[in-house]
Amino acid sequence: MSETTNKRIAVLGGGPGGYPAAFMAADHGFDVTLIDMKPNPGGVCLFQGCIPSKTLLHAAKVINEAHEVANIGISFGEPTVDINKLRDWKNKVVGKLTGGLGALSKQRKVKFIIGRGAFTSANTIEVTKEDGTTETVEFDYAIIATGSVPTTIPGWPMDSELLWDSTDALDLPTAGDKAPETLLVVGGGYIGLELGTVYHALGSKVTVVEATGGLLPGADRDLVEPLAKRLNGTLDEILLDTKVTDVTIEGDKVKVKLLGLDIAEPERTFDRVLVSIGRKPVADSIGLEHTNVQVDDHGFIKHDDTCKTDDDHIFVIGDVAGQPMLAHKATYEARLAVQTISGVPSKFDAQAIPAVVFTDPEVAWAGITETQAKTEGIPHKVARFPWAASGRATSVGRNDGLTKMILDPYNERILGVGIVGVGAGELIAEGVLAIEMGAVAKDLQMAIHAHPTLSETVMESAEVFYGHSPHYIDRKR
């Protein structure tokens, strides 16, 4: 501790990479300054991303379940939504979590400065505060954790309140205290599908436009299929291989032109349009020209496997450090950066970074995907266990799921796990642990799983690999 006490660390950005880095650095005895534009630590994840979206997705799930239980003989009245009260609840959740982080920051004696920070030299950051005043922060080490912002489409009138990005959608803008009657979602990735799910539950007629041939590009098709089937039965329309070529504001409506195969009505009008085509790193406005830090062709900051940039005492973590742009990856990198600064030998060696899409059903995967194995010529075998054979899934009326493993055919080591179904985001943790510990199929086959649970599907997929699952016969073997 004594070796680090007098060292100063400045952390630029207070999201799920920045605040864990600041807190861990303080725990290690560093003199830490955390800089962010929000009133408390938390960043986009807590204020405008992960937490508010999952809060609203929970509301959507309750609404959907209220309809679905009619199939088993339970009827409620038609759900009514007080959208203003729902917004207040979402804001309360955000406030509670970010306020808690603010308290933890004070307890750790982290100096928290609210404002926009930019490097003015390789050892100083100037912070411009809301009132226009500035404060200079001197440091021995800096950790850049500036995150990302929604990607926009050049030429589109994004300054109009009728066109949203994900932040706007999560604010629950209303017309007459109701969700928009019609919503066009541009982009069939996880952000668009999650928010489309929310607004469908709130009463909007949702149309999704995706430029590629399938939803969730990059995920295995057999995992996407159950989700696509359900969404096709609930959303107003899903248009694949389709692009929006023109957007114009006409009064209180948005008129768009669509280009795609078999589009019966290329010109359509919507109450709101949500642009959800991805996110881009924030690296071009933080004064990197005053340092030796370099940026790659995609706008990400270059770094080595310890998160160190081309400037030896400046580190980078989170979305601005590169793909995958996930909160838990940022937190992992925060630990690496602080350990490296502390002199603890560390490097990025994670074998599995889980990805979760919080739709209904959820889609989750970790390690290599089946698509990746095929594309890269990696020897592999795949074992699938459909949830139609799961007692637990059937008992809750949701057997539209699948658990799969991608395995090394020679040593039976688990290389990847994919799950689609209710609670897939929780179940994937077992797959991550299996991959990280170098587990083989036998390890999961012989680990006793509680019955009846959805976690049994992980065990049973291992049993399928050996050809003798008690509940499922794989006739393709």
N, C-alpha and C positions, 0 to 999 in steps of 0.2 A: 504494500500500500504506500509506503513512504516514498518509493521511487516515482510514483505517479502523482502524488499530492499536488505538486506545483505545476504540473502540466495542464495547459488549457486546451479544451476541445470545443469547437464551435460546430453545432449540428444545424444545417440549413434545411429546414422542412420538418414538420412535426407529425407526419403520418405514421403508419404501422412499421416503417423502417426507422424514421427519425426519432420518435419518442422512446422506443426500446433501446436504441443506440445511446441516447442521452441518459436514460435511466441506468443502463448497465455501466456506462462510463462513470457516472456519479458513484455507483456502488463500488467501482474499482478505485475510487479516490481521486479522480480527475476533477478539475475545476471546469464545469460544463455550462455552456450557454446554448440554449435551444431557441431557434428563430423560426417563427411561422406567422402567417397572416391571420389565422383564426384566434379567437379569444382564449382557447385552451388547446392542448395537444390533441391529436386525433387525425388530422389531415382529411383528405378526401374520403378515405375509407369510413371514418366515423361520422363525418359531417354530411357527405354527399354521395356515398357509395355503398359499401358493404352493409353497414348497420341499418340505415334507413330503408334500403331496398329489401333486406330480409324482414324488417318489421312489416312492411307493406305486403310482402309475399305471404307472411303468416296470416294477415287479414284476408288475403285472397283465398288461401287454403281453407280457412274457416267458412267463408262464403260458399265455396265450391262444395265442401263437405255437407253443408246444410241442405244443398240440393240433392246430393248423391245418396244420403241416407234414406231418402224416400224409397229407394230400391229394396231396402230391407225392412220396410214397414214403419219407419219413423218419419213423421212429417212435422215440419215447422211452418210458420207463416213465411211468406216471401221475405228474404232478408232485405232490410233497409240500411242504407249507408249514410251516416252523417259525416260527410267528407271533411268538414271543418274539425270535428272531434277526432277523426282519424288522423288528421294532420297534427293536431295537438298531441296525440299519443305518440306519434312518430317523433315529434320534436322533443317530447319529454324523455324518450328513450335515448336520443342523441345527447340531450343535455345532461342526463344522469351519467352516461359513460364518459363524456368529455370532461365534465366537471370533476369526476373521480380522478381522471388523469391529471387535471390541474392540481388537485390536492396532493397527489403522489409526487408531482414535480416539486412542489414546495417542500414536502417532507424530505426529499432527497437533496434539497438545496440547489436544484438546477435553476439557473437564471433564465427566465422565459421572457423573450422580447417579442412583442407583437408588431409585425411589420414585414416589409418586402426586403429581403437581403440580397446583396450582390457583392461579388469579390471586387475589391479595389486594388489588391495586390495579392501576392502568394501567401500573405500572413494576416490579411485584414478583410473584414466584411463590413460594408456599410449598410445599415438597416434604415429604411425610410418608413417612418411611422404614419399612422392615419392622419395625424394633425400636421404632417409635412416636415416635422423635425427629423433629424437623423442621429444615429448613434453608431459609433465605430466599435467593432468587436475585433480584438486582436487574439490570435490563436497560435498554438503550436501544431495542432492537427485540426483538420476540418473533415466533416463527413457530409457529403452532398446527398440529400434525400428529398429532392424537389418534386418527385412524382411525375404525374402526367395529367393531361387535360383531354376532353373529348375532341376527336377529330371532326373537322367541319369540311363541307364541300364548297370549293371556291365558286363564287357567283351566287350562291344561295342566300336569300335574305334572312340570315340567322338573327338579325337584330329585331325581327318581328316576333311578337309574343305568340304568334300562331305556329312558329317553328321552334321545336324544343331540342335540347340535348338532354343527356341523362340527368343532369342537375335540375333542369327545369321540370322534368317529369316527376322527379322525386319530391319536388316542392308541392305537388298536387295542385297545379293551377286549375281554377274552376271557372265555369260559366254558369251563373245561377246556382252555385253550390252543388254542381253536379259534374261528373266526369264528362269529357267531350263525347258527343253522340257517335262521332266517327273519328278514328285515329289510324293514320298510316305510319307504320314502323319501317324505316329504311334500314335494313340490315338484319339478317337472321342469325346473328351470333348470340352469345349468352346475355349481353345487356339488353338487346332488343327483345329477346324471347322472355326474359324475366319481367321486364316492364310491360310488355304486351300482355303477359299473364295477369299482372296487377290490374291493368286498365280494363281488360275483359271482365274480370270479377267485379269491378266497380260500375260496369254497365256499358262500356264503350263497345262499338262494333270495330274490331281490330283487323286491319289488313297488314300482312307482313310481305315485304318485297326483299328478295335475296338475289344477288347478282350471280351466285354460283348455282350448281345443280342440286344442292342440299342444305338443310339447316345445320348449324354448328359445324362449319367447315373445320376439318382437322380432327374431329372425333370419329371413331369407328362407326360405320353405318348401322351395324346391328344394335349399337347402343342408342343411336338417334332414332331408329325406327319406331319404338314404342312411344316416344315423345311426339314425333311427327304425326303419328296416327291419332293421338289424343288431341293435339292442337288442331289438326284438320277437322276434328269433330266439334271443336269449341270456338275457335277464332272464325271470323267472317270469311277470310280468304288468306291463303299462303301462295304467293307467286314466286316460283323459282326461275332461275335463268332470266331474270327480269331486272331492268335498270330504270331509274327515274331520270329522264333526260331533260326535264324542264319543270321549274317550280315558279309559280306566280301567285301573288296575293290579290285576291278579289274580294274586297270588303272584309267580312269576318270569316272568309273561307280561304283554303289553299287549293289551288288548281295545279294538278300535276299531269305530266305526260309520261306514259310507261312504254318501254321498249322491251319486248320479249316474245316468246313463241306463243301463238294462239291467244293473244290478249284481245278479248272481245271489245273492251272499252279502253282504248289507249289513253283517253282523257278522262280524269276523274277528279272529284272534289271532296275534300276532307275538312273537318273542323280543326284538326291539329295534325302536324307531322312531326314525328320523333326521328331524329337522325342519330343512329347508333351503329356507326361503321368502324368503331374502334377508338383507341386513345393514342396520343402522341406524347413523347417525353418532354419535360420542361427543362431544357438545357441552353436555350438561346437567349435568355434574358437575365442571366445570373453572373455576368462579368467574367466568364471563363477566359476571355482574351487577356486578362491581367494575370493569368496563371499559365502553367505548362499543361493543363488538362486538355485532352483532345477528345473530339466528338467524331463518331463514325458517320457513314453515309445515311443512316436511318435516324440520326439525331440522338443516339444513345451515347453516353460517356464511356470511353474506352477504359478498361481496367484489367487487372490480372486476377488470378483465382483467390486472392486475399482481399479483393475489392479495392486495391490500391490503384490510383490513376497514374498518369505519366508524371504527375507532380508527387514526389515521394511521401509528402505529409498530408495529402488530400485523398480521401477515400470516397467511393460512391456506392450507394445501395438503392434497392427498390426499382420502381418502374423506370427511372431515368438511367438505370444501369443495364437495362435490356430485358428481353423476353425470358421467361413468361412474366407478364405484368400482373403479379398476384401479391396480395398483402402478406401472406405467410412466407413467401420467398423473400420479401423485404425484411421481415423480422429475422429470418435465418441469416441474411447477409449482415444485419446490424451486429449480431453476435460475432461474426467473423471479423468485421472491421475493428470492433473494440478489442477483441482478443489479440489481433495482430498489433494494434497500437500498444497494447499492454505487454507485448513481448511473448505472448503465448503462441507457439507454432499452430497455424490454422490455415485451412484452404477450403474452397468450395468443393465438396466431394459428395453432395447429396445424390443418391441414386434414383430418388423418386420425389417429384414435386406434385402433389395432388392438385387436380383441377376439378372444380365442382360447378355445375350449372344448376341453380336453385329453382328450376321450373317444376312442373308437376306432370310426370314424374321427374325426379332429379336425375342428373347424369353426372357420373364421376369416373375419373380414371387416374392411374398413377403408373410410373415406369414407362416402358415402351408400349405403344399401341400396336394392334394387329396390323393396321395400315402401314405404320412405320417399319415393322418387321418385314413385311412383304416388299415395300419400296426399297429398303436398304439391303435386302437379301440376307437378313439375319435368320439363321436356322431356328425354327420355333414350332411348337404345337399349341393348339388352342383347346381349352376345355370349357364348355358352356353349361350352365345350369339355369334353365328357364324357371321363372317364378311361378309358372302355372303348376309346377310340382312342389311348391312350398306351401306347407300347411298354414303357416302364419300369414303369408301373403293372401292366400285364399280366404282365410277367416276374416280379414279386414276388407275384403272385396277389391284388392289391388294386386292381382297377380300378373299385371302387365309389366313385369320386370325381367331382368337377366343379369346374372353374374358370370363373368368370364375371367379366365387366367391365360396369360401368354407365358409359355414355359420353354426352357431349354430342353430339347429332345434328348440330349445326351446325359446331362447330370440332373435333370428334372428341377433345376432352380427356377424360381418364380421371377420372371422378367417384367411382367406387367399385370395389372388388374384393372378391369373395367366393370362398372356397375350402372344399371339404369333401374330406377324404381323408387318407391317411397323411402326416404331416409338414406339414399345412396351416399350423400355427403358425409354422414356419420360412419357408414360401413366401410368407406374407402380407407379409413385409418388403419384397419387391420392389414390391408393390402400394402400400404406404405411401409408398415413395420416389417412385414414379411420380406419385402424387397430389400430394405435397408439391412436386415440381419442376415441376408443371404439364405433365406429359408427355401426349402424344397417342398414339392407338393405333399410329400409324406408328413411333413411337419403340420400342415394345416388339416390333412386328413385325420391325423391321430389326435389333434387337439380337440377335446370335448367341448362342443358348443351347446349352450342352453337351448332347450326345446320347449315350446315352439317359438323361434325367433327368426328374424330375417338374416341374422348373422350366420345362421346355419347354411345359407346359400353359398357362403365362402367355402365352408368345409365340404359341401356337397359338390362344388365345382372341382375341388381336388379329388373327390371320389370318382367323378366322371372321368378324370384324367386316367385313373386306373381301371376304368371300365366296369365298375360295380356299384354305382349309386343305388341305394335301395328305393329311391323314389323316381328315378328317371333312367330311361334307356336311350342312349345316344345311338340311333340307328345308322348314323353316318360313319361310325368308327369301323 
